[in-house]
Amino acid sequence: MGNSVTECLNCVGGIVKIGTLVEYYDYIKAVEYLICVGFLISFPIFYKKIIKYDGDADKRHE
């Protein structure tokens, strides 16, 4: 299992030879899905850490 994970990580970002339009479309969709998954994982972390709701913010101006 460790070897297959290492091989997969070595292939990421490499030059891919694409022969047909269908292969190109599959490759683009895979990259798009990885971007979406990365966003869906990182946005809640960003929201929780950076954009915190401050309940006392309304009381400061009074």
N, C-alpha and C positions, 0 to 999 in steps of 0.2 A: 504494500500500500504506500509506503514512504517513497518508493521509486516512482510510482505513477504520479504522485503529487509533485515531486521534484521535476519530472518531465513536463507536466502541465504548466508549472510556473516558469520553466525555461522557454516554453513556446509563446507565452504571453508577451506581446509587444514585438514579436519577430515578424519578418517579412513573410507574407502569405502569398503563394502562387495561386491565382484564381483563374480557372479555365473557362467557366461558363457564367452566364448572367445569374443563374440560379445559385451557384456557389457564392457569387458576390453578394447577392441578396441575403443569403443565409448568414454570411460573415457580418454584414452590416447589422442585421437584426440581433445577432448575438452580442455585438458591441453595444448596441442600443439597450438591450436588456441588462447588461452589466452596469451601464451608466445609471439606469433607473434603479436597480437594486442598491447601488452605492448611494444614490440620493435618498432613497427611502430609509436607509440605515443611518446616514449622517445627519439628515435634517432633524429628527427628534433629539438627537444628542446635541446638536447646535442650539435648538430651541430651548432645551432644558438648561444648558450651561450658560449661554450668552444672553438670551432674551428671557430674563426672569421677571415674573410679575411681582411688583412691589405693592403690597396692600396698603402701606402707610404713605404712599406717594401723594394721595389726595389730601391727606392731613397736613402735609408740610407747608402748603401755601396758605393755610388759614391762620 
